[in-house]
Amino acid sequence: MTRHGKNCTAGAVYTYHERKKDAEQSGFGSKNLRLGKDSVKDFDCCSLTLQPCRDPVITPDGFLYDKEAILESLLHQKKEIARKMKVYERQKRKDEQEKRDIALTMEKKKVENFEKLEKRLATEKHDAFNSSKGSSPSKSVTDKKGSKELPSFWIPSLTPEAKPDVAKKPDLKTKCPMSGQPLKSKDLTPVKFTSVAGEEKSLITREVRYKCAVTHDALGNSVPCAVLRNTGHVVTMDCVERLIKKDMLCPFTGDKLKDSDIIPIQRGGTGFAGSGIELNAKKDGPVMQV
């Protein structure tokens, strides 16, 4: 760590340059670093595989998926829901059987109490249909202060038992992995990207892979774009605002469009960040007291 008294300025103020130099040498304080381009998912990549989509589809919320990946995810959710539903139905049948057993036991006790009272001469008034409240050795003992304590920890019949986990009824709807909203396979819209022609490189190695289907502007993470639901073509939001929203007609088929037919594509996001293209990484360290 540098010494403030031996710096060139010899001032009474601990400057920002000194503080930054000390933080670099000692690790004190925090550092904010903007994540590089390689850490941000491209706009045309699947939100599950983080790879360029071979058969892209989009959800109503604007999340792009590879068709194979999202259908596999929905199928896995259905299998998990079916498994949880079987566990819930099994527990429900078990609870109903326990209730029936308890009811039969109570009826049997009432009959036994009635038979006992009939076999002897009763001088006091008894209720034959209510069991006598007797202390059970398996129950906990309450002392004078009102706190419950076990008579002996070493007797297995007197120790508390752990109850099994209660299975709750699962939600029967499959959900989008990114937004968490209900999603079905019929809600997926096929996407048609317009490739940039004239380059000999493979599609995955190109810096600019796709262009707007109307204005032919290059598409990227810095260019907001949307998908037209009726045709699946990808256009820029600038084209949507300036051309399509004027008369709300599809530029390819001439059909009337609604606001729900224009799906903005969610940009950015990585394997460890949900969304957004301006991502910062913060590294915290011990705070130096001045």
C-alpha positions, 0 to 999 in steps of 0.5 A: 500500500502506498503511503500518503505522506510520501506522495509527490503532492504531500497534500492533506486530502486523500485523493482519488488517484491514491485511493485507486492505486491502493485498491489495485495493490491491496484489493480493498474497496470494490471494482465495477467492470463492464462485461465484454461482448463475449459474455452477452448472449446474441439476440439470435441465440436460444435462451436455453442453449445460448447457441444460434438457433437452427429452428427459431421460435419466439414466445409471446413475451419475446424470448427466443428459443430453439424449437427442439430445446423449448419442446424438450423443456416443456416435455420435461415439465409435463413429466415432472408434473405427472410425477408430482401429481401421482405423489399427491394422489397417493398421499391423498388416498392415504390420508382418506384411508387414515381418516376412515380408520380413525372413524372406525376406531372411534366407533369401536371405542364407543361400543366397548364403553357402552358394553362396559357400562352395561355389564356393571351397576352404575351409581353415577351418571356416565356418558357411554358415547364419550371415551374417558380422558385418561393419561397416555404414557405416549403423551408428553407430560406437562409440569406445573409451569405449563411447559411440556417435557418428555419423561425420558429421552431414552424411551423410544415410545416417548420420543417425538416422531418426524412427520413426513413431508406433505405433498402439495397439488402441483401447478398443471401449467407448463411455464416459460423457463425465462419469464415464468409465465404459462406457455404451451407449444401452440403459443410458439411463433416460428421466426424467419431471419433474413440472412445477409447475402454476399459473404463466403463465411459460415453463418456462425462466424459472421459478425453480421448474420441477419438484416431487417426484412423491410429496410435491410438494416443490419441486426444486432444486440444494439438494434431493437427488433421485433417479430411479426406474428402473422409471417414470422419476419424480423424487422427493426423497431425503427421500421415498426415505428416509422412504417408499420404503425402508421396504418397497421398493415403487414408489409408482406401480406397487407393484412391488418395487424394488432398491437399483439401481433408485434412481438419485441425480441428480448435482447441480451442476457447471459448464462448468469444474467436474466436480461439486459445488454448493459451488464456490470460485474462488481467485485467487493473487498474489505473497506479501508477505513481512512 
